[in-house]
């Protein structure tokens, strides 16, 4: 929820700061990732040196303070600096919470991550509702950020009162006071299966905000420029994603993860084709809902394999994935140049390489399993 408020309110924030809307939106996104590129990999590795409760309480408090600072400042640069601090702070909080959940039930990593994805999707849905609610009482995005800060405080209090979290992130059965030093990232990079699945996980991240952004650009250029219809299209995308991860969570009780990935990856290509060929708003919404449903399954299925490649060390795994985050920033920039030079359809066609890659990944995993 907190991560979605500044981008959703970017035009209003930029107008208040006398900054162009495009420049403001770009600066907000860049601020989220700028400092995270530098500090996040080691920060996530260090998370394994602390008790989970202490870590979660500390970063929930820092998150609340940063959100209050972003809401209260009148300086554009201080606002961006606060967002730059928020980026690694949010990752330190959410990645550790995710890793703790996943390693608590290692036999069902994919189902756990599907539930995490569902929670994230609900957070996305909360953002427009929250912004609309504060607008009804004549408040603005500052009030929305303050609400997010209060939620972070509530989380900190909840974590502090949960004594079962007083255990290390790595080696959950370890009750010793000396937790020990986690594996170094340079050593983890020698783990070829981990690096391979980490690369695949980075590719799946392109199916979230990046995919949504270029889908909207395509619809705006070829289908409709009406703001309400564009909002409906994005709503179809988000709703489809929620349905997709909900169905995945239930299906994993009966279907092997890589078989599920092969099916959804195969369905991704016709869904992309439907979006690129959509002649009107209803067909575009149907295509977006279908596309959102299938691509939302990629991350939990792939990222679970990254965790399994180095079991018991979720902080190190997320640190390795974070090392690849510059790729996630460079690809959207390249796609933007392609969209301007060759059209949005070409950019979408390049994004369709992700489901193709997922077909290959799942087929190789299934073939390797059958050979074993």
C-alpha positions as CSV (number, residue, x, y, z in Angstrom):
1,X,0.0,0.0,0.0
2,X,2.7,2.5,1.0
3,X,4.7,1.7,-2.2
4,X,1.7,2.4,-4.4
5,X,0.7,5.8,-3.0
6,X,3.5,8.1,-4.4
7,X,3.3,6.7,-8.0
8,X,-0.5,6.8,-8.0
9,X,-0.5,10.4,-6.8
10,X,2.5,11.4,-8.9
11,X,0.7,14.0,-11.0
12,X,-0.6,15.8,-7.9
13,X,2.7,15.6,-6.1
14,X,4.6,16.9,-9.2
15,X,2.0,19.8,-9.7
16,X,2.4,20.8,-6.1
17,X,6.2,20.9,-6.5
18,X,6.0,22.8,-9.9
19,X,7.6,19.8,-11.6
20,X,6.5,18.3,-14.9
21,X,4.2,15.2,-14.5
22,X,6.5,12.9,-16.6
23,X,9.6,14.2,-14.8
24,X,7.9,13.8,-11.4
25,X,6.7,10.3,-12.1
26,X,10.2,9.3,-13.3
27,X,11.9,10.8,-10.4
28,X,9.6,9.1,-7.9
29,X,10.3,5.7,-9.5
30,X,14.0,6.4,-9.7
31,X,14.1,7.4,-6.0
32,X,12.5,4.1,-4.9
33,X,15.3,2.2,-6.6
34,X,18.3,4.5,-6.5
35,X,19.7,3.8,-3.0
36,X,18.3,0.3,-3.0
37,X,20.7,-0.8,-5.8
38,X,23.7,0.1,-3.5
39,X,22.7,-1.1,0.0
40,X,19.9,-3.6,-0.5
41,X,21.9,-6.8,-1.3
42,X,24.1,-6.6,1.8
43,X,21.2,-5.4,3.9
44,X,19.2,-8.5,3.1
45,X,22.2,-10.7,3.7
46,X,22.7,-9.1,7.1
47,X,19.1,-9.9,8.0
48,X,20.2,-13.4,8.8
49,X,22.4,-12.2,11.6
50,X,19.4,-11.0,13.7
51,X,16.4,-12.4,15.4
52,X,13.3,-12.0,13.1
53,X,11.3,-10.1,15.7
54,X,14.0,-7.5,16.3
55,X,14.5,-7.0,12.6
56,X,10.9,-6.6,11.7
57,X,10.1,-4.3,14.6
58,X,13.1,-2.0,13.8
59,X,12.4,-1.7,10.1
60,X,8.6,-1.2,10.7
61,X,9.5,1.8,12.9
62,X,12.0,3.1,10.3
63,X,9.3,2.7,7.6
64,X,6.8,4.7,9.6
65,X,9.3,7.5,10.3
66,X,10.3,7.7,6.6
67,X,6.6,7.9,5.5
68,X,5.9,10.6,8.0
69,X,8.9,12.5,6.7
70,X,7.7,12.2,3.1
71,X,4.2,13.4,4.1
72,X,5.4,16.4,6.1
73,X,8.2,17.9,4.1
74,X,7.6,20.9,1.8
75,X,10.9,20.2,-0.1
76,X,10.8,18.2,-3.4
77,X,14.4,17.0,-2.8
78,X,13.7,16.0,0.8
79,X,10.6,14.1,-0.4
80,X,12.7,12.2,-3.0
81,X,15.4,11.5,-0.3
82,X,12.7,10.1,2.0
83,X,11.5,7.8,-0.9
84,X,15.1,6.8,-1.5
85,X,15.4,5.7,2.2
86,X,12.0,4.0,1.9
87,X,13.1,1.7,-0.9
88,X,15.6,-0.4,1.0
89,X,13.6,0.0,4.2
90,X,10.6,-1.6,2.6
91,X,12.7,-4.4,1.1
92,X,14.3,-5.1,4.5
93,X,10.8,-5.4,6.0
94,X,8.9,-7.3,3.3
95,X,11.7,-9.5,2.0
96,X,12.4,-10.8,5.5
97,X,8.7,-11.3,6.3
98,X,8.4,-13.3,3.0
99,X,11.6,-15.3,3.7
100,X,10.4,-16.1,7.2
101,X,7.0,-17.4,5.9
102,X,8.6,-19.4,3.1
103,X,11.2,-21.1,5.2
104,X,8.7,-21.8,8.0
105,X,6.9,-24.2,5.5
106,X,9.6,-25.2,3.0
107,X,7.4,-28.0,1.7
108,X,4.9,-25.5,0.3
109,X,7.0,-22.5,-0.8
110,X,5.0,-21.9,-4.0
111,X,1.6,-21.8,-2.1
112,X,3.1,-19.4,0.5
113,X,4.4,-17.1,-2.2
114,X,1.0,-17.2,-3.9
115,X,-0.6,-16.0,-0.7
116,X,2.1,-13.2,-0.4
117,X,1.3,-12.2,-4.0
118,X,-2.4,-12.1,-3.1
119,X,-1.7,-9.8,-0.2
120,X,0.3,-7.5,-2.4
121,X,-2.5,-7.4,-4.9
122,X,-4.9,-6.4,-2.2
123,X,-2.5,-3.7,-1.2
124,X,-2.6,-2.4,-4.8
125,X,-6.4,-2.3,-4.7
126,X,-6.3,-0.4,-1.4
127,X,-4.3,2.5,-2.9
128,X,-7.0,4.1,-5.1
129,X,-9.7,3.5,-2.4
130,X,-7.5,5.2,0.2
131,X,-6.7,8.2,-2.1
132,X,-10.4,8.5,-2.9
133,X,-11.4,8.4,0.7
134,X,-9.0,11.1,1.8
135,X,-10.1,13.2,-1.1
136,X,-13.8,12.9,0.1
137,X,-12.8,14.5,3.4
138,X,-10.8,17.2,1.6
139,X,-7.4,15.8,2.4
140,X,-4.6,14.7,-0.1
141,X,-1.8,12.2,-0.6
142,X,-0.1,13.4,2.6
143,X,-2.9,12.0,4.6
144,X,-2.7,8.7,2.7
145,X,1.0,8.4,3.5
146,X,0.2,9.2,7.2
147,X,-2.3,6.3,7.2
148,X,0.4,4.0,5.8
149,X,2.8,5.2,8.5
150,X,0.1,4.3,11.2
151,X,-0.2,0.8,9.6
152,X,3.6,0.4,9.9
153,X,3.4,1.4,13.6
154,X,0.6,-1.1,14.1
155,X,2.8,-3.8,12.5
156,X,5.7,-2.9,14.7
157,X,3.6,-3.3,17.8
158,X,2.2,-6.6,16.6
159,X,5.7,-8.0,15.8
160,X,7.0,-6.8,19.2
161,X,4.2,-8.7,20.9
162,X,4.7,-11.9,18.9
163,X,7.3,-13.8,20.9
164,X,7.3,-16.8,18.5
165,X,9.2,-14.5,16.1
166,X,12.1,-14.3,18.5
167,X,14.2,-16.7,16.3
168,X,16.8,-16.3,13.6
169,X,15.7,-15.9,10.0
170,X,18.3,-18.5,8.9
171,X,18.0,-21.9,10.6
172,X,14.6,-21.5,12.2
173,X,15.3,-24.3,14.7
174,X,18.4,-22.6,16.0
175,X,17.9,-21.4,19.6
176,X,21.5,-20.4,20.2
177,X,22.4,-16.9,21.0
178,X,25.2,-16.8,18.5
179,X,23.5,-17.0,15.1
180,X,26.6,-16.9,13.1
181,X,27.6,-15.1,9.9
182,X,25.5,-15.9,6.8
183,X,27.2,-17.0,3.5
184,X,28.8,-14.2,1.5
185,X,27.1,-13.0,-1.6
186,X,30.2,-13.8,-3.7
187,X,30.0,-17.4,-2.5
188,X,26.2,-17.5,-3.2
189,X,26.9,-16.4,-6.8
190,X,28.8,-19.6,-7.3
191,X,25.6,-21.5,-6.8
192,X,24.5,-21.9,-10.4
193,X,20.9,-23.1,-9.8
194,X,20.4,-20.1,-7.4
195,X,21.7,-17.6,-10.0
196,X,19.6,-19.2,-12.7
197,X,16.4,-19.0,-10.7
198,X,17.3,-15.5,-9.5
199,X,17.6,-14.4,-13.2
200,X,14.3,-16.0,-13.9
201,X,12.8,-14.2,-10.9
202,X,14.1,-10.9,-12.2
203,X,12.4,-11.6,-15.5
204,X,9.1,-12.3,-13.8
205,X,9.2,-8.8,-12.1
206,X,8.8,-7.3,-15.6
207,X,5.3,-8.7,-15.6
208,X,4.2,-6.3,-12.8
209,X,4.4,-2.5,-13.0
210,X,6.4,-2.5,-16.2
211,X,3.9,-4.7,-18.0
212,X,1.0,-2.6,-16.8
213,X,2.7,0.7,-17.8
214,X,3.3,-0.5,-21.4
215,X,-0.1,-2.1,-21.7
216,X,-1.6,1.3,-20.8
217,X,0.6,3.1,-23.3
218,X,-0.6,0.6,-26.0
219,X,-4.3,1.0,-25.1
220,X,-3.9,4.7,-25.0
221,X,-2.4,4.8,-28.5
222,X,-4.5,2.2,-30.2
223,X,-7.8,1.7,-28.3
224,X,-8.9,4.7,-26.2
225,X,-7.5,7.8,-24.6
226,X,-10.4,8.3,-22.2
227,X,-9.1,8.4,-18.6
228,X,-12.1,6.4,-17.2
229,X,-11.7,3.7,-19.7
230,X,-8.0,3.5,-19.0
231,X,-8.7,3.2,-15.3
232,X,-11.2,0.4,-16.0
233,X,-8.6,-1.4,-18.1
234,X,-6.0,-1.2,-15.2
235,X,-8.7,-2.5,-12.9
236,X,-9.2,-5.5,-15.2
237,X,-5.5,-6.1,-15.1
238,X,-5.3,-6.0,-11.2
239,X,-8.5,-8.1,-10.8
240,X,-7.2,-10.7,-13.2
241,X,-3.9,-10.9,-11.3
242,X,-5.7,-11.5,-8.0
243,X,-7.9,-14.2,-9.5
244,X,-4.8,-15.8,-11.0
245,X,-2.8,-16.1,-7.8
246,X,-5.9,-17.2,-5.9
247,X,-6.5,-20.0,-8.4
248,X,-2.8,-20.9,-8.3
249,X,-2.8,-21.3,-4.6
250,X,-5.7,-23.8,-4.7
251,X,-4.3,-25.6,-7.8
252,X,-0.9,-26.2,-6.1
253,X,-2.6,-28.7,-3.8
254,X,-3.0,-31.0,-6.8
255,X,-0.6,-29.8,-9.5
256,X,3.2,-29.9,-9.5
257,X,4.7,-26.3,-9.5
258,X,6.6,-26.6,-12.8
259,X,3.6,-28.2,-14.5
260,X,1.6,-25.2,-13.4
261,X,4.2,-22.8,-14.7
262,X,4.4,-24.6,-18.1
263,X,0.6,-24.3,-18.5
264,X,0.3,-20.6,-17.4
265,X,3.4,-19.7,-19.4
266,X,1.9,-21.3,-22.5
267,X,-1.3,-19.3,-22.0
268,X,0.7,-16.1,-21.7
269,X,1.4,-15.9,-25.5
270,X,-2.2,-16.0,-26.7
271,X,-3.1,-13.5,-23.9
272,X,-0.3,-11.1,-25.2
273,X,-1.7,-11.6,-28.7
274,X,-5.2,-10.8,-27.6
275,X,-4.0,-7.5,-26.1
276,X,-2.0,-6.5,-29.1
277,X,-4.9,-7.2,-31.4
278,X,-7.7,-5.8,-29.2
279,X,-9.9,-3.4,-31.3
280,X,-12.0,-1.9,-28.5
281,X,-12.1,-1.4,-24.8
282,X,-14.1,-4.5,-23.8
283,X,-11.8,-6.8,-25.7
284,X,-8.8,-5.0,-24.3
285,X,-10.1,-5.4,-20.8
286,X,-10.7,-9.2,-21.3
287,X,-7.2,-9.6,-22.7
288,X,-5.7,-7.6,-19.8
289,X,-7.6,-9.7,-17.2
290,X,-6.5,-12.9,-18.8
291,X,-2.9,-11.7,-19.2
292,X,-2.9,-10.4,-15.6
293,X,-4.2,-13.8,-14.4
294,X,-1.5,-15.9,-16.1
295,X,1.6,-13.7,-15.6
296,X,0.8,-13.2,-11.9
297,X,1.6,-16.9,-11.4
298,X,5.2,-16.6,-12.6
299,X,6.8,-15.0,-9.6
300,X,5.6,-17.3,-6.9
301,X,6.5,-20.4,-8.9
302,X,9.9,-19.2,-10.0
303,X,11.0,-17.4,-6.8
304,X,10.2,-20.4,-4.7
305,X,12.8,-22.3,-6.7
306,X,15.4,-19.7,-5.9
307,X,14.6,-20.2,-2.2
308,X,14.9,-23.9,-2.7
309,X,18.3,-23.5,-4.3
310,X,19.8,-22.3,-1.0
311,X,17.4,-23.5,1.7
312,X,17.5,-21.9,5.1
313,X,19.1,-18.7,3.8
314,X,16.2,-16.5,2.5
315,X,18.2,-13.3,3.2
316,X,21.1,-14.4,1.1
317,X,18.7,-15.5,-1.7
318,X,16.9,-12.2,-1.8
319,X,20.3,-10.4,-1.7
320,X,21.4,-12.3,-4.8
321,X,18.1,-11.4,-6.5
322,X,18.6,-7.8,-5.5
323,X,22.1,-7.8,-7.2
324,X,20.2,-8.2,-10.4
325,X,17.9,-5.3,-9.9
326,X,19.8,-2.9,-12.3
327,X,18.6,-5.2,-15.1
328,X,15.0,-4.5,-14.0
329,X,15.6,-0.8,-14.4
330,X,17.6,-0.9,-17.7
331,X,15.0,-3.1,-19.5
332,X,12.1,-0.7,-19.0
333,X,14.2,2.2,-20.2
334,X,15.2,0.2,-23.3
335,X,11.5,-0.7,-23.9
336,X,10.6,2.9,-23.6
337,X,13.0,3.8,-26.4
338,X,11.6,0.9,-28.5
339,X,8.0,2.1,-27.9
340,X,8.8,5.6,-29.0
341,X,10.8,4.5,-32.1
342,X,9.0,1.3,-33.2
343,X,5.6,1.5,-31.5
344,X,4.0,0.0,-28.4
345,X,3.1,-3.2,-30.2
346,X,6.8,-3.9,-30.7
347,X,7.5,-3.2,-27.0
348,X,4.7,-5.6,-26.0
349,X,6.1,-8.2,-28.4
350,X,9.5,-7.9,-26.6
351,X,7.8,-8.3,-23.2
352,X,6.2,-11.5,-24.6
353,X,9.6,-13.0,-24.5
354,X,9.1,-13.5,-20.7
355,X,6.3,-16.1,-21.0
356,X,8.5,-17.8,-23.7
357,X,11.3,-17.9,-21.3
358,X,9.0,-19.3,-18.6
359,X,8.0,-22.1,-21.0
360,X,11.6,-23.0,-21.6
361,X,12.5,-22.8,-17.9
362,X,9.5,-25.0,-16.9
363,X,10.2,-27.5,-19.7
364,X,13.9,-27.8,-18.7
365,X,12.9,-28.3,-15.0
366,X,10.3,-31.0,-16.0
367,X,12.8,-32.7,-18.3
368,X,15.5,-32.7,-15.7
369,X,13.1,-34.1,-13.1
370,X,12.0,-36.9,-15.5
371,X,15.6,-37.7,-16.3
372,X,16.5,-38.0,-12.6
